[in-house]
Amino acid sequence: MTNPLSEPSTLPFGLPPFATIQDNHYAEAVEAGLAEHLAEIQSIVDNPEPASFENTAVAMERSGRLLERAAAAFFTLVSADASYAIRELETELSPRFASHQDAVYLNRGLYERFAAVDTSGLDDESLRLVQEYLREFRQSGIHLDPADQEKLKSLNAELSRLGTEYGQRVKEAMKDAALVVEDATELAGLPADDIASAAEAARAAGHEGKYLLTLIQPSNQPALASLQNRELRRRLYEASIARGSDGGSLDVMELAKAMVRLRAEKAGLLGFGNYAELVLERQTAPDFAAVQTMLNRLAPAAVRNADAEAAALAESAGHPLEAWDWAYYSSKVRRERYEVDEQLLRPYFELDRVLVDGVFFAATSLFGMTFHERKDLEGYHPDVRVWEVRNEDGSELGLFLGDYYARDSKRGGAWMNSLVEQSALLGTKPVVINNLNISKPPAGEPTLLTLDEVRTTFHEFGHALHGLFSNVTYPRFSGTSVPRDFVEYPSQVNEMWIMWPEIIGNYARHYATGEPLPQDTIDRLNESRLWGEGFATTEYLGAALLDLAWHVLDVDGVPQDAQDFEAKALAAAGVAHSLIPPRYRTGYFQHIFAGDFYAAGYYSYIWSEVLDAETVDWFTENGGLLRENGERFRSELLSRGNSRDPLESFRTLRGRDAALEPLLKRRGLQ
């Protein structure tokens, strides 16, 4: 039987034919893709003609198509629907991908051809392509002698292996830490639909007649805001923060320390003082000192706000607070001060209405794009929905896939990824996916979202817009292929439409009656916007500063006791708060240890938010939800990918460099 991945898909937009792909097809296609790509690269190196842009850079961009096709489909399953066989295959293949990357960027002949390309007369995007390749060669160690290159290859392969193992253990630990509750009376305060979801989760896990409180990736669990049973809150909180550090078979602390040591060794080998310095060279932030300065400026104000919130919570509670009390009494104080009960809002936030009448409606209003569900197209799981996306004139833009429900085979959190990247050179249009982890209700029941889940839905679609609107020539620059401290910026901007009057008035309607969310409730939500920012900023900064603390260590500085190091690092950074754990602790900090995309880069969220806050001001100053604003945002920023300096794209949109003040105002940190 022919491998369905061996040739480009004949489905619309190149959507992989998941219905016909079997597990063994991934391994076969990846192996063939690795070999084919190396052969294509060797052809570039062996070309007897002098190096030119066409026979070197363009040839490089055209190479690796089978590998790209197979890897995109495979790693989508790894994250979103990983069977045991897929997890085993991930363990086997991840080091192969790392080794392949080294084989490409430590290829002296390939580097010399790129270095010999005459760039005079190239257009800006083509010139940037050559420059970016040369930079990646240098950052990958092309300057090292053969012995050090071999050492670097070994480090990269081991880091890949350890990161894969870390990610798999974290996924299992999150599943393992779920709490089985015997009696529904223990769940007093939890909304009825959440109780029904807990019963369904228990049934699926083999606990018929009981209730299962599943966990999400961050430290703070949503149920803590509702559960009246203080003992159950304690159990849930402690189960959450103990993940990965309890000494059992799913403990990841030794893995984390090993990765930190290897990353420090890699940084030294490449000529950097530490891994954070290596990472920062690739970002929009000018250097490590600039990031440290910004975070240090924010931390004291955030903790002061958190302390003020804690005092109000203790007064409301009438007893000393513990960390598992925070969310419960924060919700109570919000109700008392602003008459806002977020649990009572959930009937107004039904998933399909939020998506179609909120997220899609905002995109249509701002950009003119339209969405047409394609029930004839299959994703990789029955829960995946597929929409064809078109421009205002009816021309094809791409495909959008939505995968919104949690399941055991999916990793925690929310993310966007691409199955097909846009490229004028290759004639491809984008196929992008949004993944969330919303509890699936029993059949026939509505999916009601929390306000935070509404925010996540809008946020992830901001990433999707970045991918869908890509309009670049070369696949290397497509969509979200930008520095990691810029990638969160478009997604954060998209959150602004959640409370925009025309948008919330369109989607926030009671799922049973169709009645709109009352205006006085919307007004109170806006008034309460700053409540809880002390907690939110402090827990985020705790994670960002913990990430940097791990990645400024040298090889000899890696501690014996990871938990002790974590506590001391938070204290030294001024964000150690007895009631506020960092958003992610070392035992489940998947962003930085299950791979390296955000390693020494978790600061990116708030760094990007500086640009986001400025852009929200720009939209507001220019009339808000107007087509002309959408077109400018699309043409000058969303469509550019990495085809030009992303900060140049921002400056072109805003008319100047970003200032910190709008962010400080937004978070109440002036």
WOURNOR-V101155 format. One record per residue. D_LAST is the distance of its C-alpha to the last C-alpha in whole Angstrom. Layout:
D_LAST + D_LAST
This chain:
65 + 62 + 59 + 57 + 54 + 56 + 56 + 54 + 53 + 55 + 53 + 50 + 48 + 49 + 48 + 49 + 52 + 51 + 54 + 56 + 54 + 55 + 54 + 56 + 56 + 52 + 54 + 56 + 54 + 52 + 55 + 56 + 53 + 52 + 56 + 56 + 53 + 54 + 57 + 55 + 53 + 57 + 58 + 55 + 56 + 60 + 60 + 63 + 61 + 59 + 55 + 53 + 50 + 52 + 54 + 51 + 48 + 49 + 52 + 49 + 47 + 50 + 51 + 50 + 50 + 52 + 49 + 46 + 48 + 49 + 46 + 44 + 46 + 46 + 42 + 42 + 44 + 43 + 39 + 40 + 44 + 45 + 49 + 50 + 52 + 49 + 47 + 50 + 50 + 46 + 47 + 50 + 49 + 45 + 47 + 49 + 46 + 44 + 48 + 48 + 45 + 46 + 50 + 48 + 46 + 48 + 51 + 52 + 54 + 51 + 49 + 51 + 52 + 48 + 48 + 52 + 50 + 51 + 47 + 48 + 49 + 46 + 44 + 40 + 40 + 43 + 42 + 39 + 41 + 43 + 40 + 38 + 42 + 42 + 39 + 39 + 43 + 41 + 38 + 41 + 43 + 46 + 46 + 47 + 51 + 53 + 52 + 49 + 48 + 50 + 48 + 45 + 47 + 48 + 44 + 43 + 46 + 45 + 41 + 42 + 44 + 42 + 39 + 41 + 42 + 39 + 38 + 41 + 41 + 37 + 39 + 41 + 39 + 37 + 40 + 42 + 39 + 40 + 41 + 44 + 44 + 47 + 47 + 45 + 44 + 42 + 40 + 39 + 36 + 36 + 37 + 40 + 40 + 38 + 41 + 43 + 41 + 42 + 45 + 46 + 44 + 46 + 49 + 49 + 48 + 51 + 50 + 52 + 51 + 48 + 44 + 42 + 38 + 38 + 34 + 32 + 30 + 27 + 27 + 26 + 29 + 29 + 32 + 30 + 28 + 31 + 34 + 35 + 37 + 35 + 38 + 37 + 34 + 34 + 37 + 35 + 32 + 34 + 36 + 33 + 31 + 35 + 36 + 37 + 37 + 40 + 42 + 44 + 46 + 42 + 40 + 39 + 37 + 40 + 40 + 36 + 37 + 40 + 38 + 35 + 38 + 40 + 37 + 36 + 40 + 39 + 37 + 39 + 42 + 40 + 39 + 35 + 34 + 32 + 32 + 28 + 29 + 32 + 30 + 27 + 30 + 30 + 27 + 25 + 22 + 24 + 24 + 24 + 22 + 19 + 19 + 18 + 16 + 13 + 14 + 14 + 11 + 9 + 12 + 11 + 8 + 10 + 13 + 12 + 11 + 14 + 16 + 15 + 16 + 19 + 20 + 20 + 23 + 25 + 25 + 26 + 29 + 30 + 31 + 29 + 27 + 28 + 26 + 29 + 28 + 24 + 24 + 27 + 25 + 22 + 24 + 26 + 23 + 22 + 25 + 25 + 22 + 22 + 26 + 25 + 27 + 27 + 30 + 32 + 30 + 32 + 35 + 33 + 32 + 36 + 36 + 38 + 36 + 33 + 34 + 37 + 35 + 32 + 31 + 34 + 34 + 31 + 32 + 35 + 33 + 31 + 34 + 37 + 38 + 40 + 41 + 44 + 45 + 48 + 50 + 52 + 50 + 49 + 47 + 47 + 47 + 48 + 44 + 43 + 43 + 44 + 43 + 44 + 41 + 43 + 41 + 41 + 45 + 46 + 46 + 45 + 42 + 42 + 42 + 39 + 40 + 38 + 39 + 37 + 38 + 38 + 41 + 43 + 43 + 40 + 37 + 34 + 31 + 30 + 31 + 33 + 36 + 38 + 42 + 43 + 41 + 41 + 43 + 45 + 47 + 48 + 48 + 46 + 44 + 41 + 41 + 38 + 37 + 34 + 35 + 33 + 34 + 35 + 37 + 40 + 42 + 46 + 48 + 48 + 44 + 41 + 38 + 35 + 32 + 29 + 26 + 24 + 28 + 27 + 24 + 26 + 29 + 27 + 25 + 28 + 30 + 27 + 29 + 32 + 32 + 31 + 34 + 36 + 35 + 36 + 38 + 39 + 43 + 42 + 42 + 40 + 37 + 37 + 34 + 32 + 33 + 30 + 28 + 27 + 23 + 24 + 26 + 23 + 22 + 24 + 24 + 21 + 21 + 24 + 22 + 21 + 24 + 24 + 23 + 24 + 27 + 30 + 29 + 29 + 31 + 34 + 33 + 32 + 35 + 37 + 39 + 42 + 42 + 40 + 38 + 35 + 32 + 31 + 29 + 28 + 27 + 25 + 23 + 22 + 21 + 19 + 18 + 17 + 15 + 12 + 15 + 16 + 13 + 12 + 16 + 16 + 13 + 15 + 18 + 18 + 16 + 19 + 22 + 20 + 21 + 24 + 25 + 24 + 26 + 29 + 29 + 29 + 32 + 35 + 39 + 40 + 36 + 36 + 36 + 39 + 37 + 34 + 33 + 33 + 31 + 28 + 28 + 28 + 25 + 23 + 23 + 23 + 20 + 18 + 18 + 21 + 21 + 24 + 23 + 21 + 24 + 22 + 23 + 26 + 28 + 31 + 33 + 32 + 30 + 32 + 29 + 30 + 33 + 35 + 36 + 33 + 31 + 28 + 29 + 27 + 25 + 23 + 20 + 21 + 19 + 15 + 17 + 18 + 15 + 14 + 17 + 17 + 14 + 15 + 19 + 18 + 17 + 20 + 22 + 20 + 21 + 25 + 26 + 25 + 28 + 30 + 33 + 32 + 29 + 30 + 33 + 30 + 28 + 31 + 33 + 31 + 29 + 30 + 34 + 33 + 33 + 33 + 35 + 33 + 30 + 27 + 25 + 27 + 28 + 24 + 24 + 27 + 25 + 22 + 24 + 22 + 20 + 16 + 13 + 10 + 8 + 9 + 9 + 5 + 6 + 9 + 8 + 6 + 4 + 0
